Amino acid sequence: MKRIYAFLIFWIISVPGMAQMKLIKRMLSNEKDTTRKASFLPIPSFGYSQETGFEFGVGAIYSYYTDRKDTLTRSSNFSLNATYSTKKTYNVTLKGDAWSPGNKYHFIGDVRFKKMPFNFYGMGNNTQKTDEDKLVMNQVKALFDAEKSFISHAYTGVSLGFENYKFTDQALGGIFSNNPNILDKDGGSVVYVGLSQSYDTRNSNNYPTKGFFGRVTYQYAPHFFGGDSFTGSQIKLDLRNFWSISNKVVVGIQGIYYTIQSSKTPFYLLQQLGNDQIMRGYYGGRYRDENLMASQVELRYRFMNRFGVVGFVGVGKVFDNGNFDFKSMKPNYGFGGRYFFDTAKGLSVRVDYGIGEKLANEKRQSGFYISLAEAF
């Protein structure tokens, strides 16, 4: 009987340990899963950006193929993320990116609820650190896109979106409350409908090693809420290309141009330079205006199936309508690391450090980021 008790105790202690070792071994394995089976990964959610600070919470990622036999069908991914940060922000986000068999249809969904204290510096491409003003934003956002391929690699789509914002000024008497050119300071709502056209020859939607991607979208916001609610249009152009230099080295390039057209554009709908995807190193919203133009080049070295490193460099600026030029372009550069938690689908966790310009009497602008998926 004592032997039985001893065996049971040993089994209770050893089984969780063996399960953990098996999980660790699987997560570090350099082997690639070729079965194209679905994967579900509930994970502790964490991240970092200079806007939010460290984020902690829970999340889950579900990835699958609608046709496992067709190797050209792209992976569909759904993720749920709920976090709270050291800067007292909360963020609940549900995202979906689904591809039908043969990639005939493509569906995109993004729903989020967010509260975030942030720094406001005014508008334009030359804001000053001394004008920093403390605000709190509450955001509700929903976006749904549906695209269909009528010819090979080309997708035509429609979209519907809703955004609601509310703002609180934590330090009255600053640039936010005193500048009369800042419109809709309390926040507001906008509904828009849109059209899109894209062309996509990438060999993967998660970690492409070759191919071209181009997408242009047009969104129109009608006078839906009455009063002084926003009415206008927005155009976004996103171009990317990827080349394989060797089996482990990939070069990617991206260029974007976003513009919003209206006689009265609320400050929170203006284009913003800097985030964890492009112009890394700049505080999101430090520079904002009616137009954003930016480009970047990234060198990716995936030295193991599970791990990789990157280096990137880029330029960008914001400007108001009618004042386009190539002057005052802001530079950025940086490096990062990658861990691929699903090697077959190319799904990764990335850590990046971006560096921006050094202005007189200010520290050099920079930012550290922890995010899911590649920057582009």
ROROMAR-974192 format. One record per residue (C-alpha): residue in one letter; residue number from 1; z, x, y. Coordinates in steps of 0.25 Angstrom, whole numbers. Last residue first. Example, Ala and Ser with C-alpha at 12.3 -4.5 7.8 and 13.67 -1.06 7.14 Angstrom:
2
+-----+-----+-------+-------+-------+
| res |   n |    pz |    px |    py |
+-----+-----+-------+-------+-------+
|   S |   2 |    29 |    55 |    -4 |
|   A |   1 |    31 |    49 |   -18 |
+-----+-----+-------+-------+-------+
This chain:
376
+-----+-----+-------+-------+-------+
| res |   n |    pz |    px |    py |
+-----+-----+-------+-------+-------+
|   F | 376 |  -169 |    16 |   180 |
|   A | 375 |  -154 |    20 |   182 |
|   E | 374 |  -152 |    20 |   167 |
|   A | 373 |  -143 |    11 |   160 |
|   L | 372 |  -128 |     8 |   162 |
|   S | 371 |  -121 |    14 |   174 |
|   I | 370 |  -111 |    25 |   178 |
|   Y | 369 |  -114 |    30 |   192 |
|   F | 368 |  -109 |    41 |   202 |
|   G | 367 |  -113 |    41 |   216 |
|   S | 366 |  -117 |    50 |   227 |
|   Q | 365 |  -118 |    51 |   242 |
|   R | 364 |  -115 |    65 |   248 |
|   K | 363 |  -102 |    63 |   257 |
|   E | 362 |  -104 |    59 |   271 |
|   N | 361 |  -104 |    66 |   285 |
|   A | 360 |  -119 |    68 |   285 |
|   L | 359 |  -126 |    61 |   273 |
|   K | 358 |  -127 |    67 |   259 |
|   E | 357 |  -138 |    60 |   251 |
|   G | 356 |  -136 |    55 |   237 |
|   I | 355 |  -131 |    59 |   223 |
|   G | 354 |  -131 |    51 |   210 |
|   Y | 353 |  -122 |    53 |   198 |
|   D | 352 |  -126 |    45 |   186 |
|   V | 351 |  -119 |    41 |   173 |
|   R | 350 |  -127 |    32 |   164 |
|   V | 349 |  -124 |    23 |   152 |
|   S | 348 |  -137 |    21 |   143 |
|   L | 347 |  -146 |    11 |   136 |
|   G | 346 |  -158 |    17 |   130 |
|   K | 345 |  -161 |     6 |   120 |
|   A | 344 |  -160 |    15 |   108 |
|   T | 343 |  -149 |    24 |   114 |
|   D | 342 |  -139 |    13 |   117 |
|   F | 341 |  -127 |    20 |   123 |
|   F | 340 |  -136 |    30 |   130 |
|   Y | 339 |  -127 |    39 |   139 |
|   R | 338 |  -133 |    45 |   151 |
|   G | 337 |  -129 |    55 |   162 |
|   G | 336 |  -132 |    57 |   176 |
|   F | 335 |  -138 |    65 |   188 |
|   G | 334 |  -141 |    64 |   203 |
|   Y | 333 |  -150 |    63 |   214 |
|   N | 332 |  -151 |    55 |   227 |
|   P | 331 |  -160 |    56 |   240 |
|   K | 330 |  -160 |    46 |   252 |
|   M | 329 |  -174 |    44 |   259 |
|   S | 328 |  -172 |    45 |   274 |
|   K | 327 |  -187 |    44 |   276 |
|   F | 326 |  -197 |    38 |   267 |
|   D | 325 |  -200 |    27 |   276 |
|   F | 324 |  -199 |    11 |   276 |
|   N | 323 |  -194 |     4 |   289 |
|   G | 322 |  -200 |    -9 |   288 |
|   N | 321 |  -189 |   -16 |   280 |
|   D | 320 |  -176 |    -8 |   280 |
|   F | 319 |  -173 |     5 |   273 |
|   V | 318 |  -166 |    10 |   260 |
|   K | 317 |  -168 |    24 |   254 |
|   G | 316 |  -171 |    31 |   241 |
|   V | 315 |  -172 |    45 |   234 |
|   G | 314 |  -170 |    49 |   220 |
|   V | 313 |  -165 |    60 |   210 |
|   F | 312 |  -160 |    59 |   196 |
|   G | 311 |  -155 |    67 |   184 |
|   V | 310 |  -152 |    61 |   171 |
|   V | 309 |  -143 |    64 |   158 |
|   G | 308 |  -144 |    59 |   144 |
|   F | 307 |  -136 |    55 |   132 |
|   R | 306 |  -136 |    46 |   120 |
|   N | 305 |  -150 |    50 |   114 |
|   M | 304 |  -147 |    65 |   119 |
|   F | 303 |  -153 |    73 |   130 |
|   R | 302 |  -158 |    61 |   138 |
|   Y | 301 |  -163 |    68 |   150 |
|   R | 300 |  -167 |    58 |   161 |
|   L | 299 |  -173 |    63 |   175 |
|   E | 298 |  -172 |    52 |   185 |
|   V | 297 |  -181 |    50 |   197 |
|   Q | 296 |  -177 |    41 |   209 |
|   S | 295 |  -184 |    32 |   219 |
|   A | 294 |  -178 |    23 |   231 |
|   M | 293 |  -183 |    13 |   241 |
|   L | 292 |  -174 |     2 |   246 |
|   N | 291 |  -177 |    -8 |   257 |
|   E | 290 |  -170 |   -19 |   265 |
|   D | 289 |  -158 |    -9 |   267 |
|   R | 288 |  -146 |    -3 |   260 |
|   Y | 287 |  -139 |    11 |   260 |
|   R | 286 |  -125 |    12 |   255 |
|   G | 285 |  -128 |     0 |   247 |
|   G | 284 |  -126 |     7 |   233 |
|   Y | 283 |  -119 |    21 |   236 |
|   Y | 282 |  -130 |    31 |   234 |
|   G | 281 |  -129 |    41 |   222 |
|   R | 280 |  -139 |    34 |   213 |
|   M | 279 |  -151 |    31 |   221 |
|   I | 278 |  -156 |    22 |   210 |
|   Q | 277 |  -149 |    16 |   198 |
|   D | 276 |  -134 |    17 |   201 |
|   N | 275 |  -135 |    12 |   215 |
|   G | 274 |  -140 |    17 |   228 |
|   L | 273 |  -149 |    11 |   239 |
|   Q | 272 |  -147 |    -4 |   242 |
|   Q | 271 |  -157 |   -14 |   246 |
|   L | 270 |  -152 |   -25 |   255 |
|   L | 269 |  -147 |   -38 |   248 |
|   Y | 268 |  -132 |   -35 |   252 |
|   F | 267 |  -136 |   -33 |   267 |
|   P | 266 |  -142 |   -48 |   268 |
|   T | 265 |  -157 |   -47 |   272 |
|   K | 264 |  -161 |   -56 |   284 |
|   S | 263 |  -176 |   -55 |   287 |
|   S | 262 |  -179 |   -53 |   272 |
|   Q | 261 |  -186 |   -43 |   263 |
|   I | 260 |  -179 |   -34 |   253 |
|   T | 259 |  -185 |   -21 |   248 |
|   Y | 258 |  -183 |   -13 |   235 |
|   Y | 257 |  -191 |    -1 |   232 |
|   I | 256 |  -188 |     7 |   219 |
|   G | 255 |  -193 |    20 |   213 |
|   Q | 254 |  -190 |    26 |   199 |
|   I | 253 |  -193 |    39 |   191 |
|   G | 252 |  -189 |    42 |   177 |
|   V | 251 |  -190 |    56 |   170 |
|   V | 250 |  -186 |    56 |   156 |
|   V | 249 |  -181 |    68 |   147 |
|   K | 248 |  -177 |    67 |   132 |
|   N | 247 |  -190 |    66 |   125 |
|   S | 246 |  -197 |    74 |   136 |
|   I | 245 |  -202 |    71 |   150 |
|   S | 244 |  -202 |    56 |   147 |
|   W | 243 |  -207 |    49 |   160 |
|   F | 242 |  -201 |    37 |   167 |
|   N | 241 |  -206 |    28 |   178 |
|   R | 240 |  -200 |    18 |   187 |
|   L | 239 |  -203 |     8 |   199 |
|   D | 238 |  -195 |    -2 |   205 |
|   L | 237 |  -199 |   -11 |   216 |
|   K | 236 |  -190 |   -22 |   222 |
|   I | 235 |  -194 |   -33 |   232 |
|   Q | 234 |  -184 |   -42 |   239 |
|   S | 233 |  -187 |   -55 |   246 |
|   G | 232 |  -180 |   -64 |   257 |
|   T | 231 |  -170 |   -75 |   260 |
|   F | 230 |  -155 |   -72 |   261 |
|   S | 229 |  -146 |   -83 |   265 |
|   D | 228 |  -144 |   -86 |   279 |
|   G | 227 |  -142 |  -101 |   277 |
|   G | 226 |  -149 |  -106 |   264 |
|   F | 225 |  -145 |  -102 |   250 |
|   F | 224 |  -159 |  -101 |   244 |
|   H | 223 |  -167 |   -95 |   255 |
|   P | 222 |  -176 |   -88 |   245 |
|   A | 221 |  -174 |   -74 |   240 |
|   Y | 220 |  -187 |   -68 |   234 |
|   Q | 219 |  -187 |   -57 |   224 |
|   Y | 218 |  -199 |   -48 |   221 |
|   T | 217 |  -198 |   -38 |   210 |
|   V | 216 |  -207 |   -25 |   207 |
|   R | 215 |  -205 |   -17 |   194 |
|   G | 214 |  -211 |    -4 |   189 |
|   F | 213 |  -207 |     3 |   176 |
|   F | 212 |  -215 |    15 |   170 |
|   G | 211 |  -214 |    22 |   157 |
|   K | 210 |  -206 |    33 |   150 |
|   T | 209 |  -192 |    36 |   145 |
|   P | 208 |  -186 |    23 |   148 |
|   Y | 207 |  -171 |    21 |   146 |
|   N | 206 |  -167 |     6 |   147 |
|   N | 205 |  -181 |    -1 |   149 |
|   S | 204 |  -188 |     8 |   139 |
|   N | 203 |  -202 |    13 |   136 |
|   R | 202 |  -205 |    10 |   151 |
|   T | 201 |  -219 |     3 |   154 |
|   D | 200 |  -214 |    -7 |   163 |
|   Y | 199 |  -221 |   -15 |   174 |
|   S | 198 |  -214 |   -25 |   183 |
|   Q | 197 |  -216 |   -37 |   191 |
|   S | 196 |  -205 |   -46 |   197 |
|   L | 195 |  -204 |   -59 |   204 |
|   G | 194 |  -191 |   -65 |   211 |
|   V | 193 |  -182 |   -76 |   214 |
|   Y | 192 |  -170 |   -74 |   223 |
|   V | 191 |  -156 |   -80 |   226 |
|   V | 190 |  -147 |   -74 |   237 |
|   S | 189 |  -133 |   -76 |   240 |
|   G | 188 |  -124 |   -71 |   251 |
|   G | 187 |  -115 |   -61 |   257 |
|   D | 186 |  -104 |   -61 |   268 |
|   K | 185 |  -112 |   -50 |   276 |
|   D | 184 |  -125 |   -58 |   276 |
|   L | 183 |  -132 |   -48 |   285 |
|   I | 182 |  -129 |   -34 |   290 |
|   N | 181 |  -136 |   -33 |   303 |
|   P | 180 |  -124 |   -37 |   311 |
|   N | 179 |  -116 |   -24 |   307 |
|   N | 178 |  -101 |   -26 |   310 |
|   S | 177 |   -96 |   -32 |   297 |
|   F | 176 |  -103 |   -22 |   288 |
|   I | 175 |  -102 |   -10 |   297 |
|   G | 174 |   -87 |   -11 |   297 |
|   G | 173 |   -77 |   -20 |   305 |
|   L | 172 |   -72 |   -27 |   292 |
|   A | 171 |   -68 |   -19 |   281 |
|   Q | 170 |   -68 |   -26 |   267 |
|   D | 169 |   -81 |   -34 |   270 |
|   T | 168 |   -82 |   -44 |   259 |
|   F | 167 |   -96 |   -48 |   253 |
|   K | 166 |  -102 |   -59 |   245 |
|   Y | 165 |  -115 |   -58 |   238 |
|   N | 164 |  -123 |   -67 |   229 |
|   E | 163 |  -136 |   -64 |   222 |
|   F | 162 |  -146 |   -73 |   213 |
|   G | 161 |  -158 |   -69 |   206 |
|   L | 160 |  -171 |   -74 |   199 |
|   S | 159 |  -182 |   -66 |   194 |
|   V | 158 |  -196 |   -67 |   189 |
|   G | 157 |  -205 |   -58 |   181 |
|   T | 156 |  -218 |   -51 |   178 |
|   Y | 155 |  -218 |   -39 |   168 |
|   A | 154 |  -228 |   -29 |   166 |
|   H | 153 |  -228 |   -19 |   153 |
|   S | 152 |  -239 |   -26 |   146 |
|   I | 151 |  -244 |   -38 |   153 |
|   F | 150 |  -237 |   -52 |   155 |
|   S | 149 |  -223 |   -46 |   154 |
|   K | 148 |  -213 |   -56 |   158 |
|   E | 147 |  -201 |   -54 |   167 |
|   A | 146 |  -188 |   -62 |   169 |
|   D | 145 |  -177 |   -58 |   179 |
|   F | 144 |  -163 |   -64 |   182 |
|   L | 143 |  -154 |   -59 |   192 |
|   A | 142 |  -140 |   -63 |   196 |
|   K | 141 |  -130 |   -57 |   206 |
|   V | 140 |  -116 |   -61 |   211 |
|   Q | 139 |  -110 |   -51 |   220 |
|   N | 138 |   -97 |   -49 |   228 |
|   M | 137 |   -97 |   -38 |   237 |
|   V | 136 |   -85 |   -31 |   244 |
|   L | 135 |   -87 |   -23 |   257 |
|   K | 134 |   -82 |    -9 |   263 |
|   D | 133 |   -90 |    -3 |   274 |
|   E | 132 |   -95 |    11 |   275 |
|   D | 131 |  -101 |    14 |   289 |
|   T | 130 |   -96 |    28 |   289 |
|   K | 129 |  -104 |    31 |   276 |
|   Q | 128 |  -117 |    29 |   285 |
|   T | 127 |  -129 |    21 |   282 |
|   N | 126 |  -143 |    27 |   283 |
|   N | 125 |  -153 |    19 |   274 |
|   G | 124 |  -150 |     6 |   280 |
|   M | 123 |  -138 |    -4 |   280 |
|   G | 122 |  -123 |    -4 |   282 |
|   Y | 121 |  -113 |     5 |   274 |
|   F | 120 |  -107 |    -5 |   264 |
|   N | 119 |   -97 |     0 |   254 |
|   F | 118 |   -94 |    -8 |   242 |
|   P | 117 |   -84 |   -17 |   235 |
|   M | 116 |   -90 |   -24 |   223 |
|   K | 115 |   -89 |   -38 |   216 |
|   K | 114 |  -100 |   -41 |   206 |
|   F | 113 |  -105 |   -52 |   198 |
|   R | 112 |  -118 |   -49 |   191 |
|   V | 111 |  -130 |   -55 |   183 |
|   D | 110 |  -143 |   -47 |   180 |
|   G | 109 |  -154 |   -53 |   171 |
|   I | 108 |  -167 |   -47 |   167 |
|   F | 107 |  -177 |   -53 |   157 |
|   H | 106 |  -190 |   -46 |   152 |
|   Y | 105 |  -201 |   -53 |   144 |
|   K | 104 |  -212 |   -48 |   136 |
|   N | 103 |  -205 |   -35 |   132 |
|   G | 102 |  -210 |   -36 |   118 |
|   P | 101 |  -198 |   -44 |   113 |
|   S | 100 |  -191 |   -49 |   126 |
|   W |  99 |  -184 |   -40 |   135 |
|   A |  98 |  -170 |   -42 |   141 |
|   D |  97 |  -162 |   -35 |   152 |
|   G |  96 |  -149 |   -42 |   155 |
|   K |  95 |  -137 |   -39 |   164 |
|   L |  94 |  -124 |   -45 |   166 |
|   T |  93 |  -115 |   -39 |   177 |
|   V |  92 |  -100 |   -41 |   181 |
|   N |  91 |   -96 |   -32 |   192 |
|   Y |  90 |   -82 |   -30 |   198 |
|   T |  89 |   -78 |   -21 |   209 |
|   K |  88 |   -64 |   -16 |   212 |
|   K |  87 |   -69 |    -2 |   216 |
|   T |  86 |   -63 |     4 |   203 |
|   S |  85 |   -73 |    -6 |   196 |
|   Y |  84 |   -73 |   -18 |   188 |
|   T |  83 |   -84 |   -21 |   177 |
|   A |  82 |   -91 |   -32 |   169 |
|   N |  81 |  -104 |   -28 |   162 |
|   L |  80 |  -113 |   -36 |   153 |
|   S |  79 |  -126 |   -30 |   148 |
|   F |  78 |  -139 |   -36 |   142 |
|   N |  77 |  -150 |   -27 |   137 |
|   S |  76 |  -164 |   -30 |   131 |
|   S |  75 |  -171 |   -18 |   125 |
|   R |  74 |  -186 |   -17 |   126 |
|   T |  73 |  -196 |   -21 |   116 |
|   L |  72 |  -206 |   -10 |   113 |
|   T |  71 |  -199 |    -7 |   100 |
|   D |  70 |  -203 |   -20 |    94 |
|   K |  69 |  -194 |   -22 |    82 |
|   R |  68 |  -181 |   -25 |    89 |
|   D |  67 |  -187 |   -36 |    98 |
|   T |  66 |  -177 |   -42 |   108 |
|   Y |  65 |  -171 |   -29 |   108 |
|   Y |  64 |  -156 |   -28 |   111 |
|   S |  63 |  -145 |   -23 |   121 |
|   Y |  62 |  -132 |   -29 |   124 |
|   I |  61 |  -123 |   -21 |   134 |
|   A |  60 |  -108 |   -25 |   136 |
|   G |  59 |   -99 |   -22 |   147 |
|   V |  58 |   -84 |   -21 |   151 |
|   G |  57 |   -77 |   -15 |   163 |
|   F |  56 |   -75 |    -3 |   172 |
|   E |  55 |   -82 |     1 |   185 |
|   F |  54 |   -80 |    14 |   192 |
|   G |  53 |   -83 |    14 |   207 |
|   T |  52 |   -91 |     2 |   212 |
|   E |  51 |  -101 |     8 |   223 |
|   Q |  50 |  -100 |    22 |   218 |
|   S |  49 |  -104 |    18 |   204 |
|   Y |  48 |   -97 |    19 |   191 |
|   G |  47 |   -98 |    12 |   178 |
|   F |  46 |   -90 |     6 |   166 |
|   S |  45 |   -91 |    -5 |   156 |
|   P |  44 |   -83 |    -4 |   143 |
|   I |  43 |   -94 |    -7 |   133 |
|   P |  42 |   -99 |   -18 |   124 |
|   L |  41 |  -112 |   -13 |   118 |
|   F |  40 |  -121 |   -22 |   111 |
|   S |  39 |  -134 |   -16 |   104 |
|   A |  38 |  -146 |   -23 |    98 |
|   K |  37 |  -154 |   -16 |    88 |
|   R |  36 |  -166 |    -8 |    91 |
|   T |  35 |  -165 |    -1 |    77 |
|   T |  34 |  -168 |    13 |    83 |
|   D |  33 |  -154 |    17 |    87 |
|   K |  32 |  -155 |    32 |    92 |
|   E |  31 |  -146 |    42 |    87 |
|   N |  30 |  -139 |    51 |    97 |
|   S |  29 |  -125 |    45 |    93 |
|   L |  28 |  -115 |    45 |   104 |
|   M |  27 |  -113 |    30 |   104 |
|   R |  26 |  -114 |    29 |    89 |
|   K |  25 |  -103 |    40 |    87 |
|   I |  24 |   -94 |    34 |    97 |
|   L |  23 |   -95 |    20 |    90 |
|   K |  22 |   -93 |    26 |    76 |
|   M |  21 |   -81 |    34 |    81 |
|   Q |  20 |   -75 |    21 |    87 |
|   A |  19 |   -77 |    14 |    74 |
|   M |  18 |   -71 |    25 |    66 |
|   G |  17 |   -59 |    25 |    75 |
|   P |  16 |   -58 |    10 |    74 |
|   V |  15 |   -58 |    11 |    59 |
|   S |  14 |   -49 |    23 |    58 |
|   I |  13 |   -36 |    17 |    63 |
|   I |  12 |   -37 |     4 |    55 |
|   W |  11 |   -42 |    11 |    43 |
|   F |  10 |   -31 |    21 |    43 |
|   I |   9 |   -20 |    10 |    44 |
|   L |   8 |   -27 |     2 |    33 |
|   F |   7 |   -27 |    15 |    24 |
|   A |   6 |   -13 |    18 |    27 |
|   Y |   5 |    -9 |     3 |    24 |
|   I |   4 |   -17 |     4 |    11 |
|   R |   3 |   -10 |    17 |     7 |
|   K |   2 |     3 |    11 |    10 |
|   M |   1 |     0 |     0 |     0 |
+-----+-----+-------+-------+-------+
